[in-house]
Amino acid sequence: MLRASWKSLMARKLRLFMSAFAIILGVAFVAGSFVFTDTLGKSFDSIMSSSVGDVVVRPAGGTDVDPESQPSTASLPASLVTELEDTPGAARVDGNITSFGTFVVSKQGKLVGGYGPPGIALNHTGGPAAKGVEPLTIVSGRWPSAAGEVVLDERTAEKGGYLVGETVPLVSAGEQPRFEARLVGIARSSGGLNGASLSIFDTEQAQQLFTQGADTFTDIWVTAEPGTSQADLRDAVAAQLPDGVEAVTGDAAAEAAASDIQEALGFITTFLLVFAGVALVVGSFLIVNTFSILVAQRSRELALFRALGSTRRQVARSVLFEATAIGLVGSAIGLGLGILLAMLIRVLFGRFGLDLSSQSLVVAPRTILVSLAVGLVVTLVAAYLPARKAGKVPPVAAMRDDALLAESGMRGRALLGTLLTVAGAGLLGTGLFADVPNETYWIGAGILGVVLGVALVSPFVGRPVVGGIGWVYRRLFGAVGLMAEQNAIRNPRRTGATASALMIGVTLVSMMSVLGASAKTSIDAAIDKGFTADYVVSSAIGMPFSGEVAKELAGVDGVSRVSALTFDRLAVGGTQASALALEPDKVDMIGDRVMVEGDIADLTSTTVSVSKEEAAARSLRVGSTVELTRGGTTKPFRVSAIHDESTIIGSDVVLSRAGLTSLGAPNTDAYVFVERDSGRSEASVGRALDAAIADLPVVTVKDKSEYADEQGGMINQMLYLIYALLGLAVVIAILGIINTLALSVIERTREIGLLRAVGLSRRQLKRMLRLESIVIALLGATLGVVLGVAFGVALQRSLADDGIELLAVPWPQLVFFVGLAGVVGVLAAWWPGWRASKLDILRAVTTE
């Protein structure tokens, strides 16, 4: 039986490979996501290990990596370095200055890096990292020793086009937005930089640039003497530290920082695994269809096995054996393709600044095992029902070729599909309207339930669609159109399953189109309503920029006033919260505000406004006192107002700029709003503003329409990426249509021969198959668009409180999707139609 199963498998290599293709793509996404994230993790582990000393002394609670906050500006006095030099077990003590937001401007006037990885400025100390590792080595020139000198990393110097001895322009988020320094050396990082740019200065100059000239440090490294452990040295150092300062081992600091970074980048794995799941679900329809048709076509062969003594279980096992072979081969190929996908993702991220070229790919045993297991399990589950059906067909019925689907099976399918649809709709409604935790999971489960339910009942709900298309066919193509319609109706389960694969892809694409259109419409409306200034100055790289920029723009001819704001993260009573800092006397420039009590226009350096939700959660009211902490600095603030969410104000806490500065925040801005004099033209003032920041590539000036286009462009980029990935699901669905038609041609060989014998031409035969393919494609697209619009509306309503307040359905785009499905049907029918037209008529008529 095993030998017979193997011969059967080899006799249908092409058809089975088309089924395996779905498994290949799904497993490739699974393997690629794991390989890339493991590679990313190992790379950051290496960087962090070379970015800490044996013991790190830092402000307590203020310098752990938090992807949602800005680095702390809390500092340590230089005198602490001297005090720690006598610590037992300490070989040396070095004070470090680290600042983020400093970038090199290339000779072409472009920013080097910045579009993702940070621009890091350091002071040179010569101190080793943990365990004696030398963090930086000079490869050309020397280390900086005086003001006006800088050392760059190799990649930054190369991209900027600078050689040792040349003058390098730099931009910074510090007190000096722009400055120049002479390049005296080029350095190499032992742990890699992952695309970050590195600028290294003499300690005194670094203090002038980044600590306002104060003799302070960001943190202090204490190097252990030989034979002294990190833990023992930490305990000795901690005993000498004042309040508000902590000591941690280098291993602990590196592990915490790497873990935080990997958690922040964990969305990559989730994102890719979601598409892997989509590909595998769509692929399962293709596998079920393929094996169902193959079982029907092999009914005589299976009957002979039964007649010769094979049991039902042996027959079913023979089908599952073929599925196992397909699953293993598909998973192995998918694993290899996943490694290539990880390479492609690495190249793609490199174009956005995250350079991982120095880190070899990591293929962990877990990746191999999970990839093989996923592909094998999905294939076996998809092949189980056809295998079970193969074992249950009686030998006599199979000998008569009587293998049609029983009505009871259709009734059971309809019942199960209806139950799944109703259950999915219930979960969806619960997530949308009930107060439940993690409502997104409820909505996602509901969408999955409805999709699977509709896929099961598609043979029934699709009949009106097929009937409508058939009515058009009969009038346009006569008998050929009638036969195409009847062929689509002949086996409704097969037609429904094939259309369902395409339906899933179109559903997701349509859903994201509705959500994207709603997001853009909501953003345009919010900008139109809340954008009261004439211009907005924002970061070109998504990072804060120097507060000095606002002062420079205020002096531009034709500008009446400017208002700056910034975002941050603070601890409110020990819990992290989002914060917005603004200038209260200019709050009218930032758009609408919705107040529950008090007004943010009345904020002072010691008062704060809290959101309605934050006030309820902490039992705060106007007049309450709340403690805010940033970077180890804690101060009490009086609640003077309570605000509701609006276009700009969506933060938990709103402070004055002076209030945030009192907590040690740097003088940086996220946005600067600009108003022009009423007597000056918008174009002339815009040109003056552009000229003022011409040598600052970190910021851009935009009017209302340009700002709206920029925000809409970000959404479009996200949608294009999602469309590209979902396109793979559509490719699998197309293969399903091709597979179904090709197997159907084999199944109907005698029928096709008889049709040719009574006068059906090759062109008419091709047209019949083409029309049949279009019916399947349009059925899938129609169901997909209907479900996609429904799900898109549901998601928009669930996100209404998060800013997507307006619903927009892009009907022209959805109509285009349906039309594109028709084109897909034409293309999918080409190979089966060509193959059918080449059949020999006499041989086809005599086929058993």
Rosetta blueprint (number, residue, H / E / L):
1 M L
2 L H
3 R H
4 A H
5 S H
6 W H
7 K H
8 S H
9 L H
10 M H
11 A H
12 R L
13 K H
14 L H
15 R H
16 L H
17 F H
18 M H
19 S H
20 A H
21 F H
22 A H
23 I H
24 I H
25 L H
26 G H
27 V H
28 A H
29 F H
30 V H
31 A H
32 G H
33 S H
34 F H
35 V H
36 F H
37 T H
38 D H
39 T H
40 L H
41 G H
42 K H
43 S H
44 F H
45 D H
46 S H
47 I H
48 M H
49 S H
50 S L
51 S L
52 V L
53 G L
54 D L
55 V E
56 V E
57 V E
58 R E
59 P E
60 A L
61 G L
62 G L
63 T L
64 D L
65 V L
66 D L
67 P L
68 E L
69 S L
70 Q L
71 P L
72 S L
73 T L
74 A L
75 S L
76 L E
77 P E
78 A L
79 S H
80 L H
81 V H
82 T H
83 E H
84 L H
85 E L
86 D L
87 T L
88 P L
89 G L
90 A E
91 A E
92 R E
93 V E
94 D E
95 G E
96 N E
97 I L
98 T E
99 S E
100 F E
101 G L
102 T L
103 F E
104 V E
105 V E
106 S L
107 K L
108 Q L
109 G L
110 K L
111 L E
112 V L
113 G L
114 G L
115 Y L
116 G L
117 P L
118 P L
119 G E
120 I E
121 A E
122 L E
123 N E
124 H L
125 T L
126 G L
127 G L
128 P L
129 A L
130 A H
131 K H
132 G H
133 V L
134 E L
135 P L
136 L E
137 T E
138 I E
139 V E
140 S E
141 G E
142 R L
143 W L
144 P L
145 S L
146 A L
147 A L
148 G L
149 E E
150 V E
151 V E
152 L E
153 D E
154 E H
155 R H
156 T H
157 A H
158 E H
159 K H
160 G H
161 G L
162 Y L
163 L L
164 V L
165 G L
166 E L
167 T E
168 V E
169 P E
170 L E
171 V E
172 S L
173 A L
174 G L
175 E L
176 Q L
177 P L
178 R E
179 F E
180 E E
181 A E
182 R E
183 L E
184 V E
185 G E
186 I E
187 A E
188 R E
189 S E
190 S L
191 G L
192 G L
193 L L
194 N L
195 G L
196 A L
197 S E
198 L E
199 S E
200 I E
201 F E
202 D L
203 T H
204 E H
205 Q H
206 A H
207 Q H
208 Q H
209 L H
210 F H
211 T L
212 Q L
213 G L
214 A L
215 D L
216 T E
217 F E
218 T L
219 D E
220 I E
221 W E
222 V E
223 T E
224 A E
225 E L
226 P L
227 G L
228 T L
229 S L
230 Q H
231 A H
232 D H
233 L H
234 R H
235 D H
236 A H
237 V H
238 A H
239 A L
240 Q L
241 L L
242 P L
243 D L
244 G L
245 V E
246 E E
247 A E
248 V E
249 T E
250 G H
251 D H
252 A H
253 A H
254 A H
255 E H
256 A H
257 A H
258 A H
259 S H
260 D H
261 I H
262 Q H
263 E H
264 A H
265 L L
266 G L
267 F H
268 I H
269 T H
270 T H
271 F H
272 L H
273 L H
274 V H
275 F H
276 A H
277 G H
278 V H
279 A H
280 L H
281 V H
282 V H
283 G H
284 S H
285 F H
286 L H
287 I H
288 V H
289 N H
290 T H
291 F H
292 S H
293 I H
294 L H
295 V H
296 A H
297 Q H
298 R L
299 S H
300 R H
301 E H
302 L H
303 A H
304 L H
305 F H
306 R H
307 A H
308 L L
309 G L
310 S L
311 T L
312 R H
313 R H
314 Q H
315 V H
316 A H
317 R H
318 S H
319 V H
320 L H
321 F H
322 E H
323 A H
324 T H
325 A H
326 I H
327 G H
328 L H
329 V H
330 G H
331 S H
332 A H
333 I H
334 G H
335 L H
336 G H
337 L H
338 G H
339 I H
340 L H
341 L H
342 A H
343 M H
344 L H
345 I H
346 R H
347 V H
348 L H
349 F H
350 G H
351 R H
352 F L
353 G L
354 L L
355 D L
356 L L
357 S L
358 S L
359 Q L
360 S L
361 L L
362 V L
363 V L
364 A L
365 P H
366 R H
367 T H
368 I H
369 L H
370 V H
371 S H
372 L H
373 A H
374 V H
375 G H
376 L H
377 V H
378 V H
379 T H
380 L H
381 V H
382 A H
383 A H
384 Y H
385 L H
386 P H
387 A H
388 R H
389 K H
390 A H
391 G H
392 K H
393 V L
394 P L
395 P H
396 V H
397 A H
398 A H
399 M H
400 R L
401 D L
402 D L
403 A L
404 L L
405 L L
406 A L
407 E H
408 S H
409 G H
410 M H
411 R H
412 G H
413 R H
414 A H
415 L H
416 L H
417 G H
418 T H
419 L H
420 L H
421 T H
422 V H
423 A H
424 G H
425 A H
426 G H
427 L H
428 L H
429 G H
430 T H
431 G H
432 L H
433 F H
434 A L
435 D L
436 V L
437 P L
438 N L
439 E H
440 T H
441 Y H
442 W H
443 I H
444 G H
445 A H
446 G H
447 I H
448 L H
449 G H
450 V H
451 V H
452 L H
453 G H
454 V H
455 A H
456 L H
457 V H
458 S H
459 P H
460 F H
461 V H
462 G L
463 R H
464 P H
465 V H
466 V H
467 G H
468 G H
469 I H
470 G H
471 W H
472 V H
473 Y H
474 R H
475 R H
476 L H
477 F H
478 G H
479 A H
480 V H
481 G H
482 L H
483 M H
484 A H
485 E H
486 Q H
487 N H
488 A H
489 I H
490 R H
491 N L
492 P H
493 R H
494 R H
495 T H
496 G H
497 A H
498 T H
499 A H
500 S H
501 A H
502 L H
503 M H
504 I H
505 G H
506 V H
507 T H
508 L H
509 V H
510 S H
511 M H
512 M H
513 S H
514 V H
515 L H
516 G H
517 A H
518 S H
519 A H
520 K H
521 T H
522 S H
523 I H
524 D H
525 A H
526 A H
527 I H
528 D H
529 K H
530 G H
531 F L
532 T L
533 A L
534 D L
535 Y E
536 V E
537 V E
538 S E
539 S E
540 A L
541 I L
542 G L
543 M L
544 P L
545 F E
546 S E
547 G L
548 E H
549 V H
550 A H
551 K H
552 E H
553 L H
554 A H
555 G L
556 V L
557 D L
558 G L
559 V E
560 S E
561 R E
562 V E
563 S E
564 A E
565 L E
566 T E
567 F E
568 D E
569 R E
570 L E
571 A E
572 V E
573 G L
574 G L
575 T E
576 Q E
577 A E
578 S E
579 A E
580 L E
581 A E
582 L E
583 E L
584 P H
585 D H
586 K H
587 V H
588 D H
589 M H
590 I H
591 G L
592 D L
593 R L
594 V E
595 M E
596 V E
597 E E
598 G L
599 D L
600 I H
601 A H
602 D H
603 L L
604 T L
605 S L
606 T L
607 T E
608 V E
609 S E
610 V E
611 S E
612 K H
613 E H
614 E H
615 A H
616 A H
617 A H
618 R H
619 S L
620 L L
621 R L
622 V L
623 G L
624 S L
625 T E
626 V E
627 E E
628 L E
629 T E
630 R E
631 G L
632 G L
633 T E
634 T E
635 K E
636 P E
637 F E
638 R E
639 V E
640 S E
641 A E
642 I E
643 H E
644 D E
645 E L
646 S L
647 T L
648 I L
649 I L
650 G L
651 S L
652 D L
653 V E
654 V E
655 L E
656 S E
657 R H
658 A H
659 G H
660 L H
661 T H
662 S L
663 L L
664 G L
665 A L
666 P L
667 N L
668 T E
669 D E
670 A L
671 Y E
672 V E
673 F E
674 V E
675 E E
676 R E
677 D L
678 S L
679 G L
680 R L
681 S L
682 E H
683 A H
684 S H
685 V H
686 G H
687 R H
688 A H
689 L H
690 D H
691 A H
692 A H
693 I L
694 A L
695 D L
696 L L
697 P L
698 V L
699 V E
700 T E
701 V E
702 K E
703 D L
704 K H
705 S H
706 E H
707 Y H
708 A H
709 D H
710 E H
711 Q H
712 G H
713 G H
714 M H
715 I H
716 N H
717 Q H
718 M H
719 L H
720 Y H
721 L H
722 I H
723 Y H
724 A H
725 L H
726 L H
727 G H
728 L H
729 A H
730 V H
731 V H
732 I H
733 A H
734 I H
735 L H
736 G H
737 I H
738 I H
739 N H
740 T H
741 L H
742 A H
743 L H
744 S H
745 V H
746 I H
747 E H
748 R L
749 T H
750 R H
751 E H
752 I H
753 G H
754 L H
755 L H
756 R H
757 A H
758 V L
759 G L
760 L L
761 S L
762 R H
763 R H
764 Q H
765 L H
766 K H
767 R H
768 M H
769 L H
770 R H
771 L H
772 E H
773 S H
774 I H
775 V H
776 I H
777 A H
778 L H
779 L H
780 G H
781 A H
782 T H
783 L H
784 G H
785 V H
786 V H
787 L H
788 G H
789 V H
790 A H
791 F H
792 G H
793 V H
794 A H
795 L H
796 Q H
797 R H
798 S H
799 L L
800 A H
801 D H
802 D H
803 G L
804 I L
805 E L
806 L L
807 L L
808 A L
809 V L
810 P L
811 W H
812 P H
813 Q H
814 L H
815 V H
816 F H
817 F H
818 V H
819 G H
820 L H
821 A H
822 G H
823 V H
824 V H
825 G H
826 V H
827 L H
828 A H
829 A L
830 W H
831 W H
832 P H
833 G H
834 W H
835 R H
836 A H
837 S H
838 K L
839 L L
840 D L
841 I H
842 L H
843 R H
844 A H
845 V H
846 T L
847 T L
848 E L
